């Protein structure tokens, strides 16, 4: 018991001493200043390549991806059953969804959020389609139109913009 109290007290003393700063003027080289302005490869804010943290609401989020794109993707795909969602990796995978209006046809969506910024190329949608073979009763893969995946991306981007605008109010 005494050892653990001693160890705890030592940690407090050491952490209290770390806040002490000297009054001597600091000399920062041009190289150190450039590194500080560009950000760190790894650090307290995670991986940062090519720049420092921006004053953007998406950067204040604990998610590993843009929070507006993440929320908009979940909102847009909410009618489909979700299999997996990884907010740190930016991956959302749905299960097969069959609309009652078009029996014998089902869809699946994989969404990948690529960036922490709200950009048009910040999301990638992959759409899968299957149709029921009436003779065998088995599902067969069908080619999907890339325009369908693009329409889903556009819907998500529109919703993300709405979320960002509404947050500013």
C-alpha positions as CSV (number, residue, x, y, z in Angstrom):
1,X,0.0,0.0,0.0
2,X,2.8,2.4,0.9
3,X,4.7,1.6,-2.3
4,X,1.7,2.3,-4.5
5,X,1.1,5.6,-2.6
6,X,4.8,6.5,-3.0
7,X,4.6,5.7,-6.7
8,X,1.4,7.8,-7.1
9,X,3.0,10.7,-5.3
10,X,6.1,10.5,-7.4
11,X,4.0,10.6,-10.6
12,X,2.2,13.8,-9.4
13,X,5.5,15.5,-8.5
14,X,7.1,14.6,-11.9
15,X,4.0,15.7,-13.8
16,X,3.9,19.0,-11.8
17,X,7.5,19.7,-12.6
18,X,6.9,19.2,-16.3
19,X,4.9,22.5,-16.5
20,X,7.8,24.6,-15.3
21,X,9.3,26.7,-18.1
22,X,12.4,28.8,-18.3
23,X,12.3,32.5,-18.8
24,X,15.3,32.4,-21.2
25,X,14.5,33.3,-24.8
26,X,14.2,30.3,-27.0
27,X,16.1,29.9,-30.2
28,X,14.2,28.0,-32.8
29,X,16.0,27.2,-36.0
30,X,14.4,27.8,-39.3
31,X,14.1,24.0,-39.9
32,X,12.4,23.5,-36.5
33,X,10.0,26.3,-37.3
34,X,9.2,24.8,-40.7
35,X,8.5,21.4,-39.1
36,X,6.3,22.9,-36.5
37,X,4.2,24.8,-39.2
38,X,3.8,21.7,-41.4
39,X,2.8,19.4,-38.6
40,X,4.1,16.1,-37.4
41,X,4.0,12.7,-39.1
42,X,2.8,11.2,-35.8
43,X,1.9,13.0,-32.7
44,X,-0.8,13.7,-30.2
45,X,-3.3,14.4,-33.0
46,X,-2.6,11.2,-34.9
47,X,-1.3,11.0,-38.4
48,X,-0.7,14.4,-40.0
49,X,1.1,14.6,-43.3
50,X,1.5,17.8,-45.2
51,X,0.0,20.3,-42.8
52,X,-1.1,21.1,-39.3
53,X,-4.6,20.7,-37.9
54,X,-7.1,23.1,-39.4
55,X,-9.8,25.0,-37.5
56,X,-12.6,22.9,-39.0
57,X,-15.4,21.2,-37.2
58,X,-14.5,17.9,-38.9
59,X,-11.0,18.0,-37.4
60,X,-12.5,18.4,-33.9
61,X,-14.3,15.1,-34.3
62,X,-13.0,12.0,-32.6
63,X,-13.8,10.1,-35.8
64,X,-11.0,9.2,-38.2
65,X,-12.9,10.7,-41.1
66,X,-15.0,13.7,-41.9
67,X,-17.9,13.8,-39.5
68,X,-20.4,15.3,-42.0
69,X,-19.7,12.7,-44.6
70,X,-19.9,9.9,-42.0
71,X,-23.3,11.1,-40.6
72,X,-24.6,11.8,-44.2
73,X,-23.6,8.3,-45.3
74,X,-25.4,6.7,-42.4
75,X,-28.5,8.9,-43.0
76,X,-28.6,8.1,-46.7
77,X,-28.1,4.3,-46.2
78,X,-30.3,4.0,-43.1
79,X,-33.0,2.1,-45.0
80,X,-30.5,-0.7,-45.7
81,X,-29.4,-3.2,-43.0
82,X,-25.8,-2.5,-41.9
83,X,-23.2,-5.2,-41.6
84,X,-20.3,-3.2,-40.5
85,X,-19.4,0.4,-39.8
86,X,-15.9,1.6,-38.8
87,X,-15.8,5.3,-38.0
88,X,-12.0,5.4,-37.7
89,X,-11.4,3.7,-41.0
90,X,-14.3,5.3,-42.7
91,X,-15.9,2.1,-43.9
92,X,-19.7,1.3,-44.0
93,X,-20.9,-2.0,-45.4
94,X,-24.6,-2.8,-45.9
95,X,-26.2,-6.2,-46.2
96,X,-28.3,-7.1,-49.2
97,X,-31.5,-5.1,-49.5
98,X,-34.4,-6.2,-51.6
99,X,-37.1,-3.6,-52.3
100,X,-40.6,-5.0,-52.1
101,X,-41.5,-3.0,-55.3
102,X,-38.9,-4.9,-57.3
103,X,-38.8,-8.6,-56.1
104,X,-36.0,-10.7,-57.4
105,X,-33.6,-7.8,-57.4
106,X,-31.3,-6.8,-54.5
107,X,-28.5,-4.4,-53.8
108,X,-25.6,-4.0,-51.5
109,X,-23.5,-0.9,-50.8
110,X,-19.9,-0.4,-49.6
111,X,-19.1,3.1,-48.7
112,X,-15.5,4.3,-48.1
113,X,-14.9,7.8,-46.7
114,X,-11.4,8.8,-48.0
115,X,-10.7,12.1,-46.2
116,X,-11.1,14.3,-43.2
117,X,-12.2,17.2,-45.3
118,X,-15.6,17.7,-46.9
119,X,-14.7,17.3,-50.6
120,X,-16.5,15.9,-53.6
121,X,-13.9,13.1,-54.0
122,X,-14.0,12.4,-50.2
123,X,-16.3,9.4,-50.6
124,X,-16.3,6.3,-52.8
125,X,-19.4,4.2,-53.2
126,X,-19.3,0.6,-54.6
127,X,-22.7,-0.7,-55.6
128,X,-23.5,-4.4,-56.0
129,X,-26.6,-5.9,-57.7
130,X,-28.0,-9.4,-57.9
131,X,-31.1,-10.8,-59.5
132,X,-32.9,-14.0,-58.7
133,X,-32.6,-16.8,-61.3
134,X,-36.2,-18.0,-61.6
135,X,-35.2,-21.5,-62.8
136,X,-32.6,-22.3,-60.1
137,X,-33.7,-19.9,-57.3
138,X,-30.1,-18.7,-56.9
139,X,-28.9,-15.1,-56.8
140,X,-26.8,-14.1,-59.8
141,X,-24.4,-11.1,-59.9
142,X,-25.4,-8.4,-62.4
143,X,-23.4,-5.4,-63.7
144,X,-24.4,-2.1,-62.1
145,X,-24.5,1.2,-63.8
146,X,-21.7,3.5,-62.5
147,X,-24.2,6.4,-62.6
148,X,-26.2,4.7,-59.8
149,X,-23.2,4.7,-57.5
150,X,-22.5,8.3,-58.5
151,X,-26.1,9.3,-57.6
152,X,-25.7,7.8,-54.2
153,X,-22.4,9.7,-53.7
154,X,-24.2,13.0,-54.8
155,X,-27.0,12.4,-52.3
156,X,-24.5,11.8,-49.5
157,X,-22.5,14.9,-50.4
158,X,-25.7,17.0,-50.6
159,X,-26.7,15.7,-47.1
160,X,-23.2,16.4,-45.7
161,X,-23.4,20.0,-47.0
162,X,-26.8,20.4,-45.3
163,X,-25.4,19.1,-42.0
164,X,-22.5,21.5,-42.2
165,X,-24.7,24.5,-43.0
166,X,-27.2,23.5,-40.2
167,X,-24.5,23.2,-37.6
168,X,-23.4,26.8,-38.2
169,X,-26.9,28.1,-37.1
